[in-house]
Amino acid sequence: MERGDPTAEARRRRELVTALQAVAGGDRDALREIYERTGAKLFGVCLRILGSREEAEDVLQDVYLTVWNKAHSFDPARASPITWLATIARNRSIDRRRAVAPRVADRPMEEAFEVADLGPDALDALESGDDARRLKDCLGTLEPKARDAIISAFYGGQTYEELAAIGRQPLGTVKSTIRRALIRLRGCLET
């Protein structure tokens, strides 16, 4: 079974959907299965956003607690299991980053340039299946400004406020750009 095998990818997706449905019914073994299958990818998402292994581990625990409590809200017609899980990991990581930001705000900005990022980014970590290839292809159809904003927000963990500051644009413009791009992206993914 090769990594790019569409049949294997579809089977893995079905298995994750079934496991999430079992978690919604209170099955702890299904939660363990989901963790074993997705823990490394979701840890990568958390680590990329937080930059701290310790913080990423804490957030990852919170991610699976959220999965336990919210599995009933997963809808396989709206998103793939890994997309749903990665979104939870991203949102929890951003929440944590905002919460700890005051602790690091007094450090000089120049220190950030000395830290090497040797790990794969979240987009690379998710590029292992059919869904990821389709997503990458659809991202390629967007105008560069919109594509970069989506990648920075959803895979790089930057907030809309940070994107507005970096791009020297009004917050509303950034939100509108991303919203329109997400609509186009959804349309592309549904075809």
TAVEN-V48279 format. One line per field, one symbol per residue. psi: psi as a letter, one per 40 degrees, with the letter a starting at -180 (. if undefined). burial: + if it has 9 or more other ideal C-beta (glycine too) atoms within 8 Angstrom, else -. Layout:
psi = ???
burial = ???
This chain:
psi = hidehdddddddddddddddddddeehddddddddddeddddddddddddehdddddddddddddddddeddehheddiidddddddddddddddddddedddedeihddddeehigeiiiddddefeiddddddddddeeiiddddddddddddeeiidddddddefiiddddddddddddddddddde.
burial = -------+++-++-++++++++++-----++-+++-+++-++++++++++----++++++-+++-+++-++--+----+-++++++++++-+++-++--+--------------------+++-+++-+-+++++++++--+---++-+++++-+++--+--++------+-+++-++-+++-++--++--
